Amino acid sequence: MPYYVYILRCKDGSYYTGHAKNVERRVKMHRKGRGARYTRIHEPEELVYVEKFESRGEAMRRERQIKTLSHNKKQQLIKKKG
């Protein structure tokens, strides 16, 4: 079963990166305040990036990699993916 890495743009302009089996359901949880602590404080505005992986391990590695990127690098990644 595939896993996905996703990036949410929050209303304050920051980004939240996570991984999930079902991105749509996970985003709904974030919007209801039942996702991550970060998205309870920084209200999510829009899903801006999704990447698919064959295993949870691959998705988690990519999530960690994206989380280490600067804000500008995340913006470039999002624009590049289009």
PyMOL Python script that loads the backbone (N, CA, C, O; Angstrom):
from pymol import cmd

cmd.read_pdbstr("""\
ATOM      1  N   MET A   1       0.835  -1.184   0.000  1.00  0.00           N
ATOM      2  CA  MET A   1       0.000   0.000   0.000  1.00  0.00           C
ATOM      3  C   MET A   1       0.880   1.248   0.000  1.00  0.00           C
ATOM      4  O   MET A   1       1.815   1.339   0.795  1.00  0.00           O
ATOM      5  N   PRO A   2       0.597   2.204  -0.872  1.00  0.00           N
ATOM      6  CA  PRO A   2       1.451   3.397  -0.961  1.00  0.00           C
ATOM      7  C   PRO A   2       1.275   4.344   0.229  1.00  0.00           C
ATOM      8  O   PRO A   2       0.235   4.373   0.888  1.00  0.00           O
ATOM      9  N   TYR A   3       2.311   5.097   0.467  1.00  0.00           N
ATOM     10  CA  TYR A   3       2.312   6.170   1.459  1.00  0.00           C
ATOM     11  C   TYR A   3       2.666   7.453   0.732  1.00  0.00           C
ATOM     12  O   TYR A   3       3.294   7.432  -0.326  1.00  0.00           O
ATOM     13  N   TYR A   4       2.257   8.561   1.308  1.00  0.00           N
ATOM     14  CA  TYR A   4       2.461   9.856   0.675  1.00  0.00           C
ATOM     15  C   TYR A   4       3.118  10.818   1.648  1.00  0.00           C
ATOM     16  O   TYR A   4       2.866  10.779   2.853  1.00  0.00           O
ATOM     17  N   VAL A   5       3.968  11.685   1.104  1.00  0.00           N
ATOM     18  CA  VAL A   5       4.522  12.814   1.847  1.00  0.00           C
ATOM     19  C   VAL A   5       3.790  14.035   1.320  1.00  0.00           C
ATOM     20  O   VAL A   5       3.604  14.187   0.113  1.00  0.00           O
ATOM     21  N   TYR A   6       3.379  14.899   2.229  1.00  0.00           N
ATOM     22  CA  TYR A   6       2.624  16.075   1.808  1.00  0.00           C
ATOM     23  C   TYR A   6       3.143  17.315   2.530  1.00  0.00           C
ATOM     24  O   TYR A   6       3.743  17.237   3.602  1.00  0.00           O
ATOM     25  N   ILE A   7       2.891  18.456   1.903  1.00  0.00           N
ATOM     26  CA  ILE A   7       3.224  19.741   2.516  1.00  0.00           C
ATOM     27  C   ILE A   7       1.961  20.590   2.525  1.00  0.00           C
ATOM     28  O   ILE A   7       1.279  20.734   1.510  1.00  0.00           O
ATOM     29  N   LEU A   8       1.664  21.149   3.696  1.00  0.00           N
ATOM     30  CA  LEU A   8       0.561  22.090   3.847  1.00  0.00           C
ATOM     31  C   LEU A   8       1.137  23.488   4.003  1.00  0.00           C
ATOM     32  O   LEU A   8       2.111  23.685   4.730  1.00  0.00           O
ATOM     33  N   ARG A   9       0.541  24.453   3.325  1.00  0.00           N
ATOM     34  CA  ARG A   9       0.892  25.849   3.588  1.00  0.00           C
ATOM     35  C   ARG A   9      -0.082  26.342   4.652  1.00  0.00           C
ATOM     36  O   ARG A   9      -1.295  26.180   4.522  1.00  0.00           O
ATOM     37  N   CYS A  10       0.457  26.936   5.689  1.00  0.00           N
ATOM     38  CA  CYS A  10      -0.379  27.436   6.780  1.00  0.00           C
ATOM     39  C   CYS A  10      -0.707  28.908   6.545  1.00  0.00           C
ATOM     40  O   CYS A  10      -0.052  29.583   5.751  1.00  0.00           O
ATOM     41  N   LYS A  11      -1.726  29.391   7.244  1.00  0.00           N
ATOM     42  CA  LYS A  11      -2.200  30.760   7.048  1.00  0.00           C
ATOM     43  C   LYS A  11      -1.154  31.813   7.381  1.00  0.00           C
ATOM     44  O   LYS A  11      -1.234  32.938   6.889  1.00  0.00           O
ATOM     45  N   ASP A  12      -0.167  31.462   8.214  1.00  0.00           N
ATOM     46  CA  ASP A  12       0.903  32.408   8.550  1.00  0.00           C
ATOM     47  C   ASP A  12       2.064  32.338   7.554  1.00  0.00           C
ATOM     48  O   ASP A  12       3.079  33.009   7.738  1.00  0.00           O
ATOM     49  N   GLY A  13       1.916  31.517   6.487  1.00  0.00           N
ATOM     50  CA  GLY A  13       2.954  31.410   5.456  1.00  0.00           C
ATOM     51  C   GLY A  13       3.967  30.308   5.710  1.00  0.00           C
ATOM     52  O   GLY A  13       4.820  30.053   4.861  1.00  0.00           O
ATOM     53  N   SER A  14       3.893  29.650   6.858  1.00  0.00           N
ATOM     54  CA  SER A  14       4.817  28.554   7.157  1.00  0.00           C
ATOM     55  C   SER A  14       4.337  27.279   6.462  1.00  0.00           C
ATOM     56  O   SER A  14       3.229  27.227   5.927  1.00  0.00           O
ATOM     57  N   TYR A  15       5.185  26.258   6.479  1.00  0.00           N
ATOM     58  CA  TYR A  15       4.856  24.971   5.870  1.00  0.00           C
ATOM     59  C   TYR A  15       4.886  23.879   6.926  1.00  0.00           C
ATOM     60  O   TYR A  15       5.704  23.905   7.846  1.00  0.00           O
ATOM     61  N   TYR A  16       3.981  22.920   6.778  1.00  0.00           N
ATOM     62  CA  TYR A  16       3.985  21.720   7.607  1.00  0.00           C
ATOM     63  C   TYR A  16       4.166  20.531   6.676  1.00  0.00           C
ATOM     64  O   TYR A  16       3.467  20.422   5.668  1.00  0.00           O
ATOM     65  N   THR A  17       5.092  19.640   7.001  1.00  0.00           N
ATOM     66  CA  THR A  17       5.346  18.446   6.201  1.00  0.00           C
ATOM     67  C   THR A  17       4.986  17.219   7.029  1.00  0.00           C
ATOM     68  O   THR A  17       5.328  17.126   8.207  1.00  0.00           O
ATOM     69  N   GLY A  18       4.287  16.275   6.392  1.00  0.00           N
ATOM     70  CA  GLY A  18       3.914  15.050   7.069  1.00  0.00           C
ATOM     71  C   GLY A  18       3.825  13.891   6.092  1.00  0.00           C
ATOM     72  O   GLY A  18       4.064  14.055   4.896  1.00  0.00           O
ATOM     73  N   HIS A  19       3.477  12.711   6.611  1.00  0.00           N
ATOM     74  CA  HIS A  19       3.275  11.550   5.742  1.00  0.00           C
ATOM     75  C   HIS A  19       1.994  10.843   6.177  1.00  0.00           C
ATOM     76  O   HIS A  19       1.595  10.915   7.340  1.00  0.00           O
ATOM     77  N   ALA A  20       1.358  10.162   5.230  1.00  0.00           N
ATOM     78  CA  ALA A  20       0.095   9.480   5.521  1.00  0.00           C
ATOM     79  C   ALA A  20      -0.224   8.478   4.423  1.00  0.00           C
ATOM     80  O   ALA A  20       0.298   8.562   3.312  1.00  0.00           O
ATOM     81  N   LYS A  21      -1.096   7.525   4.758  1.00  0.00           N
ATOM     82  CA  LYS A  21      -1.636   6.606   3.749  1.00  0.00           C
ATOM     83  C   LYS A  21      -2.716   7.308   2.945  1.00  0.00           C
ATOM     84  O   LYS A  21      -2.801   7.146   1.728  1.00  0.00           O
ATOM     85  N   ASN A  22      -3.543   8.090   3.632  1.00  0.00           N
ATOM     86  CA  ASN A  22      -4.659   8.775   2.999  1.00  0.00           C
ATOM     87  C   ASN A  22      -4.508  10.271   3.273  1.00  0.00           C
ATOM     88  O   ASN A  22      -4.873  10.754   4.345  1.00  0.00           O
ATOM     89  N   VAL A  23      -3.971  10.990   2.303  1.00  0.00           N
ATOM     90  CA  VAL A  23      -3.668  12.409   2.477  1.00  0.00           C
ATOM     91  C   VAL A  23      -4.941  13.222   2.691  1.00  0.00           C
ATOM     92  O   VAL A  23      -4.973  14.105   3.548  1.00  0.00           O
ATOM     93  N   GLU A  24      -5.965  12.939   1.940  1.00  0.00           N
ATOM     94  CA  GLU A  24      -7.212  13.700   2.050  1.00  0.00           C
ATOM     95  C   GLU A  24      -7.779  13.624   3.477  1.00  0.00           C
ATOM     96  O   GLU A  24      -8.164  14.641   4.054  1.00  0.00           O
ATOM     97  N   ARG A  25      -7.826  12.425   4.028  1.00  0.00           N
ATOM     98  CA  ARG A  25      -8.333  12.244   5.391  1.00  0.00           C
ATOM     99  C   ARG A  25      -7.433  12.940   6.407  1.00  0.00           C
ATOM    100  O   ARG A  25      -7.918  13.553   7.359  1.00  0.00           O
ATOM    101  N   ARG A  26      -6.127  12.842   6.201  1.00  0.00           N
ATOM    102  CA  ARG A  26      -5.176  13.461   7.133  1.00  0.00           C
ATOM    103  C   ARG A  26      -5.297  14.987   7.116  1.00  0.00           C
ATOM    104  O   ARG A  26      -5.246  15.626   8.167  1.00  0.00           O
ATOM    105  N   VAL A  27      -5.457  15.566   5.934  1.00  0.00           N
ATOM    106  CA  VAL A  27      -5.617  17.017   5.831  1.00  0.00           C
ATOM    107  C   VAL A  27      -6.895  17.455   6.556  1.00  0.00           C
ATOM    108  O   VAL A  27      -6.901  18.482   7.234  1.00  0.00           O
ATOM    109  N   LYS A  28      -7.959  16.690   6.416  1.00  0.00           N
ATOM    110  CA  LYS A  28      -9.204  17.005   7.131  1.00  0.00           C
ATOM    111  C   LYS A  28      -8.978  16.994   8.643  1.00  0.00           C
ATOM    112  O   LYS A  28      -9.512  17.840   9.360  1.00  0.00           O
ATOM    113  N   MET A  29      -8.193  16.042   9.121  1.00  0.00           N
ATOM    114  CA  MET A  29      -7.870  15.983  10.549  1.00  0.00           C
ATOM    115  C   MET A  29      -7.109  17.235  10.990  1.00  0.00           C
ATOM    116  O   MET A  29      -7.402  17.811  12.038  1.00  0.00           O
ATOM    117  N   HIS A  30      -6.132  17.651  10.181  1.00  0.00           N
ATOM    118  CA  HIS A  30      -5.375  18.869  10.494  1.00  0.00           C
ATOM    119  C   HIS A  30      -6.320  20.066  10.577  1.00  0.00           C
ATOM    120  O   HIS A  30      -6.212  20.879  11.494  1.00  0.00           O
ATOM    121  N   ARG A  31      -7.234  20.174   9.637  1.00  0.00           N
ATOM    122  CA  ARG A  31      -8.156  21.315   9.600  1.00  0.00           C
ATOM    123  C   ARG A  31      -9.116  21.324  10.781  1.00  0.00           C
ATOM    124  O   ARG A  31      -9.571  22.387  11.201  1.00  0.00           O
ATOM    125  N   LYS A  32      -9.426  20.157  11.316  1.00  0.00           N
ATOM    126  CA  LYS A  32     -10.321  20.063  12.470  1.00  0.00           C
ATOM    127  C   LYS A  32      -9.575  20.223  13.796  1.00  0.00           C
ATOM    128  O   LYS A  32     -10.182  20.193  14.867  1.00  0.00           O
ATOM    129  N   GLY A  33      -8.242  20.395  13.713  1.00  0.00           N
ATOM    130  CA  GLY A  33      -7.452  20.554  14.933  1.00  0.00           C
ATOM    131  C   GLY A  33      -7.070  19.246  15.585  1.00  0.00           C
ATOM    132  O   GLY A  33      -6.640  19.229  16.739  1.00  0.00           O
ATOM    133  N   ARG A  34      -7.224  18.136  14.854  1.00  0.00           N
ATOM    134  CA  ARG A  34      -6.890  16.819  15.399  1.00  0.00           C
ATOM    135  C   ARG A  34      -5.695  16.189  14.683  1.00  0.00           C
ATOM    136  O   ARG A  34      -5.492  14.976  14.735  1.00  0.00           O
ATOM    137  N   GLY A  35      -4.916  17.029  14.018  1.00  0.00           N
ATOM    138  CA  GLY A  35      -3.719  16.533  13.340  1.00  0.00           C
ATOM    139  C   GLY A  35      -2.527  16.715  14.259  1.00  0.00           C
ATOM    140  O   GLY A  35      -2.560  16.302  15.418  1.00  0.00           O
ATOM    141  N   ALA A  36      -1.502  17.316  13.759  1.00  0.00           N
ATOM    142  CA  ALA A  36      -0.284  17.551  14.531  1.00  0.00           C
ATOM    143  C   ALA A  36      -0.424  18.792  15.416  1.00  0.00           C
ATOM    144  O   ALA A  36      -1.240  19.673  15.144  1.00  0.00           O
ATOM    145  N   ARG A  37       0.355  18.844  16.443  1.00  0.00           N
ATOM    146  CA  ARG A  37       0.376  20.004  17.338  1.00  0.00           C
ATOM    147  C   ARG A  37       0.686  21.276  16.551  1.00  0.00           C
ATOM    148  O   ARG A  37       0.083  22.323  16.786  1.00  0.00           O
ATOM    149  N   TYR A  38       1.621  21.179  15.624  1.00  0.00           N
ATOM    150  CA  TYR A  38       2.016  22.339  14.818  1.00  0.00           C
ATOM    151  C   TYR A  38       0.819  22.943  14.099  1.00  0.00           C
ATOM    152  O   TYR A  38       0.662  24.164  14.079  1.00  0.00           O
ATOM    153  N   THR A  39      -0.029  22.101  13.505  1.00  0.00           N
ATOM    154  CA  THR A  39      -1.160  22.621  12.736  1.00  0.00           C
ATOM    155  C   THR A  39      -2.315  23.071  13.623  1.00  0.00           C
ATOM    156  O   THR A  39      -3.257  23.694  13.133  1.00  0.00           O
ATOM    157  N   ARG A  40      -2.263  22.771  14.910  1.00  0.00           N
ATOM    158  CA  ARG A  40      -3.242  23.346  15.836  1.00  0.00           C
ATOM    159  C   ARG A  40      -2.882  24.798  16.121  1.00  0.00           C
ATOM    160  O   ARG A  40      -3.757  25.629  16.363  1.00  0.00           O
ATOM    161  N   ILE A  41      -1.590  25.094  16.091  1.00  0.00           N
ATOM    162  CA  ILE A  41      -1.094  26.453  16.357  1.00  0.00           C
ATOM    163  C   ILE A  41      -1.054  27.274  15.068  1.00  0.00           C
ATOM    164  O   ILE A  41      -1.420  28.449  15.060  1.00  0.00           O
ATOM    165  N   HIS A  42      -0.604  26.642  13.977  1.00  0.00           N
ATOM    166  CA  HIS A  42      -0.476  27.293  12.668  1.00  0.00           C
ATOM    167  C   HIS A  42      -1.553  26.701  11.763  1.00  0.00           C
ATOM    168  O   HIS A  42      -1.362  25.635  11.177  1.00  0.00           O
ATOM    169  N   GLU A  43      -2.662  27.381  11.652  1.00  0.00           N
ATOM    170  CA  GLU A  43      -3.820  26.840  10.935  1.00  0.00           C
ATOM    171  C   GLU A  43      -3.504  26.548   9.469  1.00  0.00           C
ATOM    172  O   GLU A  43      -3.040  27.436   8.753  1.00  0.00           O
ATOM    173  N   PRO A  44      -3.750  25.315   9.010  1.00  0.00           N
ATOM    174  CA  PRO A  44      -3.456  24.964   7.621  1.00  0.00           C
ATOM    175  C   PRO A  44      -4.407  25.669   6.658  1.00  0.00           C
ATOM    176  O   PRO A  44      -5.598  25.822   6.927  1.00  0.00           O
ATOM    177  N   GLU A  45      -3.843  26.092   5.531  1.00  0.00           N
ATOM    178  CA  GLU A  45      -4.621  26.807   4.525  1.00  0.00           C
ATOM    179  C   GLU A  45      -4.818  25.966   3.268  1.00  0.00           C
ATOM    180  O   GLU A  45      -5.928  25.873   2.743  1.00  0.00           O
ATOM    181  N   GLU A  46      -3.718  25.346   2.781  1.00  0.00           N
ATOM    182  CA  GLU A  46      -3.798  24.657   1.494  1.00  0.00           C
ATOM    183  C   GLU A  46      -2.783  23.512   1.399  1.00  0.00           C
ATOM    184  O   GLU A  46      -1.650  23.625   1.867  1.00  0.00           O
ATOM    185  N   LEU A  47      -3.212  22.425   0.789  1.00  0.00           N
ATOM    186  CA  LEU A  47      -2.311  21.327   0.453  1.00  0.00           C
ATOM    187  C   LEU A  47      -1.567  21.750  -0.804  1.00  0.00           C
ATOM    188  O   LEU A  47      -2.191  21.985  -1.839  1.00  0.00           O
ATOM    189  N   VAL A  48      -0.233  21.851  -0.732  1.00  0.00           N
ATOM    190  CA  VAL A  48       0.531  22.393  -1.858  1.00  0.00           C
ATOM    191  C   VAL A  48       1.489  21.397  -2.505  1.00  0.00           C
ATOM    192  O   VAL A  48       2.072  21.692  -3.548  1.00  0.00           O
ATOM    193  N   TYR A  49       1.658  20.213  -1.896  1.00  0.00           N
ATOM    194  CA  TYR A  49       2.650  19.265  -2.428  1.00  0.00           C
ATOM    195  C   TYR A  49       2.307  17.857  -1.960  1.00  0.00           C
ATOM    196  O   TYR A  49       1.969  17.646  -0.795  1.00  0.00           O
ATOM    197  N   VAL A  50       2.398  16.896  -2.876  1.00  0.00           N
ATOM    198  CA  VAL A  50       2.203  15.481  -2.539  1.00  0.00           C
ATOM    199  C   VAL A  50       3.202  14.661  -3.353  1.00  0.00           C
ATOM    200  O   VAL A  50       3.409  14.912  -4.541  1.00  0.00           O
ATOM    201  N   GLU A  51       3.810  13.689  -2.702  1.00  0.00           N
ATOM    202  CA  GLU A  51       4.763  12.780  -3.350  1.00  0.00           C
ATOM    203  C   GLU A  51       4.428  11.359  -2.889  1.00  0.00           C
ATOM    204  O   GLU A  51       4.185  11.137  -1.703  1.00  0.00           O
ATOM    205  N   LYS A  52       4.414  10.409  -3.805  1.00  0.00           N
ATOM    206  CA  LYS A  52       4.006   9.027  -3.519  1.00  0.00           C
ATOM    207  C   LYS A  52       5.218   8.111  -3.334  1.00  0.00           C
ATOM    208  O   LYS A  52       6.222   8.240  -4.033  1.00  0.00           O
ATOM    209  N   PHE A  53       5.103   7.178  -2.373  1.00  0.00           N
ATOM    210  CA  PHE A  53       6.156   6.200  -2.098  1.00  0.00           C
ATOM    211  C   PHE A  53       5.537   4.820  -1.898  1.00  0.00           C
ATOM    212  O   PHE A  53       4.368   4.700  -1.531  1.00  0.00           O
ATOM    213  N   GLU A  54       6.319   3.800  -2.138  1.00  0.00           N
ATOM    214  CA  GLU A  54       5.836   2.426  -2.033  1.00  0.00           C
ATOM    215  C   GLU A  54       5.827   1.891  -0.607  1.00  0.00           C
ATOM    216  O   GLU A  54       5.125   0.924  -0.312  1.00  0.00           O
ATOM    217  N   SER A  55       6.606   2.515   0.284  1.00  0.00           N
ATOM    218  CA  SER A  55       6.645   2.016   1.661  1.00  0.00           C
ATOM    219  C   SER A  55       6.626   3.176   2.648  1.00  0.00           C
ATOM    220  O   SER A  55       6.967   4.309   2.309  1.00  0.00           O
ATOM    221  N   ARG A  56       6.223   2.869   3.870  1.00  0.00           N
ATOM    222  CA  ARG A  56       6.201   3.876   4.925  1.00  0.00           C
ATOM    223  C   ARG A  56       7.612   4.375   5.229  1.00  0.00           C
ATOM    224  O   ARG A  56       7.819   5.565   5.470  1.00  0.00           O
ATOM    225  N   GLY A  57       8.577   3.461   5.214  1.00  0.00           N
ATOM    226  CA  GLY A  57       9.962   3.831   5.481  1.00  0.00           C
ATOM    227  C   GLY A  57      10.490   4.853   4.497  1.00  0.00           C
ATOM    228  O   GLY A  57      11.149   5.816   4.889  1.00  0.00           O
ATOM    229  N   GLU A  58      10.204   4.648   3.212  1.00  0.00           N
ATOM    230  CA  GLU A  58      10.629   5.606   2.182  1.00  0.00           C
ATOM    231  C   GLU A  58       9.974   6.967   2.414  1.00  0.00           C
ATOM    232  O   GLU A  58      10.629   8.004   2.312  1.00  0.00           O
ATOM    233  N   ALA A  59       8.692   6.954   2.724  1.00  0.00           N
ATOM    234  CA  ALA A  59       7.964   8.200   2.958  1.00  0.00           C
ATOM    235  C   ALA A  59       8.526   8.937   4.174  1.00  0.00           C
ATOM    236  O   ALA A  59       8.676  10.159   4.151  1.00  0.00           O
ATOM    237  N   MET A  60       8.831   8.199   5.223  1.00  0.00           N
ATOM    238  CA  MET A  60       9.368   8.820   6.432  1.00  0.00           C
ATOM    239  C   MET A  60      10.751   9.419   6.187  1.00  0.00           C
ATOM    240  O   MET A  60      11.065  10.491   6.705  1.00  0.00           O
ATOM    241  N   ARG A  61      11.572   8.735   5.404  1.00  0.00           N
ATOM    242  CA  ARG A  61      12.896   9.275   5.068  1.00  0.00           C
ATOM    243  C   ARG A  61      12.761  10.570   4.280  1.00  0.00           C
ATOM    244  O   ARG A  61      13.469  11.541   4.544  1.00  0.00           O
ATOM    245  N   ARG A  62      11.851  10.580   3.312  1.00  0.00           N
ATOM    246  CA  ARG A  62      11.646  11.787   2.502  1.00  0.00           C
ATOM    247  C   ARG A  62      11.066  12.920   3.354  1.00  0.00           C
ATOM    248  O   ARG A  62      11.451  14.077   3.189  1.00  0.00           O
ATOM    249  N   GLU A  63      10.158  12.597   4.246  1.00  0.00           N
ATOM    250  CA  GLU A  63       9.587  13.607   5.143  1.00  0.00           C
ATOM    251  C   GLU A  63      10.691  14.280   5.957  1.00  0.00           C
ATOM    252  O   GLU A  63      10.737  15.506   6.051  1.00  0.00           O
ATOM    253  N   ARG A  64      11.575  13.481   6.540  1.00  0.00           N
ATOM    254  CA  ARG A  64      12.689  14.042   7.322  1.00  0.00           C
ATOM    255  C   ARG A  64      13.574  14.921   6.456  1.00  0.00           C
ATOM    256  O   ARG A  64      14.028  15.981   6.888  1.00  0.00           O
ATOM    257  N   GLN A  65      13.818  14.468   5.219  1.00  0.00           N
ATOM    258  CA  GLN A  65      14.653  15.235   4.293  1.00  0.00           C
ATOM    259  C   GLN A  65      14.010  16.598   3.996  1.00  0.00           C
ATOM    260  O   GLN A  65      14.692  17.622   4.022  1.00  0.00           O
ATOM    261  N   ILE A  66      12.729  16.612   3.719  1.00  0.00           N
ATOM    262  CA  ILE A  66      12.036  17.865   3.407  1.00  0.00           C
ATOM    263  C   ILE A  66      12.011  18.782   4.627  1.00  0.00           C
ATOM    264  O   ILE A  66      12.167  19.996   4.495  1.00  0.00           O
ATOM    265  N   LYS A  67      11.818  18.209   5.807  1.00  0.00           N
ATOM    266  CA  LYS A  67      11.759  19.025   7.019  1.00  0.00           C
ATOM    267  C   LYS A  67      13.075  19.751   7.296  1.00  0.00           C
ATOM    268  O   LYS A  67      13.073  20.766   7.992  1.00  0.00           O
ATOM    269  N   THR A  68      14.186  19.263   6.775  1.00  0.00           N
ATOM    270  CA  THR A  68      15.475  19.923   6.987  1.00  0.00           C
ATOM    271  C   THR A  68      15.696  21.074   6.005  1.00  0.00           C
ATOM    272  O   THR A  68      16.629  21.857   6.177  1.00  0.00           O
ATOM    273  N   LEU A  69      14.855  21.186   4.982  1.00  0.00           N
ATOM    274  CA  LEU A  69      15.012  22.246   3.987  1.00  0.00           C
ATOM    275  C   LEU A  69      14.598  23.600   4.558  1.00  0.00           C
ATOM    276  O   LEU A  69      13.746  23.689   5.442  1.00  0.00           O
ATOM    277  N   SER A  70      15.217  24.637   4.037  1.00  0.00           N
ATOM    278  CA  SER A  70      14.821  25.993   4.423  1.00  0.00           C
ATOM    279  C   SER A  70      13.460  26.312   3.806  1.00  0.00           C
ATOM    280  O   SER A  70      12.980  25.594   2.928  1.00  0.00           O
ATOM    281  N   HIS A  71      12.859  27.378   4.270  1.00  0.00           N
ATOM    282  CA  HIS A  71      11.567  27.819   3.738  1.00  0.00           C
ATOM    283  C   HIS A  71      11.667  28.050   2.224  1.00  0.00           C
ATOM    284  O   HIS A  71      10.786  27.640   1.468  1.00  0.00           O
ATOM    285  N   ASN A  72      12.743  28.708   1.795  1.00  0.00           N
ATOM    286  CA  ASN A  72      12.931  28.985   0.359  1.00  0.00           C
ATOM    287  C   ASN A  72      13.099  27.705  -0.457  1.00  0.00           C
ATOM    288  O   ASN A  72      12.569  27.597  -1.563  1.00  0.00           O
ATOM    289  N   LYS A  73      13.825  26.749   0.079  1.00  0.00           N
ATOM    290  CA  LYS A  73      14.009  25.472  -0.622  1.00  0.00           C
ATOM    291  C   LYS A  73      12.688  24.719  -0.738  1.00  0.00           C
ATOM    292  O   LYS A  73      12.426  24.078  -1.756  1.00  0.00           O
ATOM    293  N   LYS A  74      11.853  24.794   0.299  1.00  0.00           N
ATOM    294  CA  LYS A  74      10.530  24.167   0.226  1.00  0.00           C
ATOM    295  C   LYS A  74       9.690  24.840  -0.855  1.00  0.00           C
ATOM    296  O   LYS A  74       8.987  24.162  -1.605  1.00  0.00           O
ATOM    297  N   GLN A  75       9.756  26.173  -0.941  1.00  0.00           N
ATOM    298  CA  GLN A  75       9.029  26.894  -1.982  1.00  0.00           C
ATOM    299  C   GLN A  75       9.492  26.451  -3.367  1.00  0.00           C
ATOM    300  O   GLN A  75       8.669  26.254  -4.261  1.00  0.00           O
ATOM    301  N   GLN A  76      10.790  26.294  -3.548  1.00  0.00           N
ATOM    302  CA  GLN A  76      11.338  25.841  -4.836  1.00  0.00           C
ATOM    303  C   GLN A  76      10.843  24.442  -5.163  1.00  0.00           C
ATOM    304  O   GLN A  76      10.482  24.169  -6.308  1.00  0.00           O
ATOM    305  N   LEU A  77      10.820  23.552  -4.181  1.00  0.00           N
ATOM    306  CA  LEU A  77      10.356  22.191  -4.370  1.00  0.00           C
ATOM    307  C   LEU A  77       8.893  22.196  -4.815  1.00  0.00           C
ATOM    308  O   LEU A  77       8.518  21.469  -5.735  1.00  0.00           O
ATOM    309  N   ILE A  78       8.083  23.004  -4.169  1.00  0.00           N
ATOM    310  CA  ILE A  78       6.661  23.087  -4.496  1.00  0.00           C
ATOM    311  C   ILE A  78       6.467  23.627  -5.919  1.00  0.00           C
ATOM    312  O   ILE A  78       5.655  23.099  -6.678  1.00  0.00           O
ATOM    313  N   LYS A  79       7.205  24.669  -6.274  1.00  0.00           N
ATOM    314  CA  LYS A  79       7.100  25.249  -7.620  1.00  0.00           C
ATOM    315  C   LYS A  79       7.566  24.263  -8.684  1.00  0.00           C
ATOM    316  O   LYS A  79       6.960  24.146  -9.750  1.00  0.00           O
ATOM    317  N   LYS A  80       8.654  23.555  -8.378  1.00  0.00           N
ATOM    318  CA  LYS A  80       9.221  22.586  -9.329  1.00  0.00           C
ATOM    319  C   LYS A  80       8.240  21.468  -9.630  1.00  0.00           C
ATOM    320  O   LYS A  80       8.107  21.040 -10.776  1.00  0.00           O
ATOM    321  N   LYS A  81       7.554  20.998  -8.599  1.00  0.00           N
ATOM    322  CA  LYS A  81       6.588  19.908  -8.759  1.00  0.00           C
ATOM    323  C   LYS A  81       5.346  20.373  -9.528  1.00  0.00           C
ATOM    324  O   LYS A  81       4.656  19.587 -10.177  1.00  0.00           O
ATOM    325  N   GLY A  82       5.094  21.676  -9.426  1.00  0.00           N
ATOM    326  CA  GLY A  82       4.023  22.324 -10.194  1.00  0.00           C
ATOM    327  C   GLY A  82       2.675  21.877  -9.797  1.00  0.00           C
ATOM    328  O   GLY A  82       1.681  22.338 -10.358  1.00  0.00           O
TER     329      GLY A  82
END
""", "prot")
cmd.dss("prot")
cmd.show_as("cartoon", "prot")
cmd.util.cbc("prot")
cmd.orient("prot")
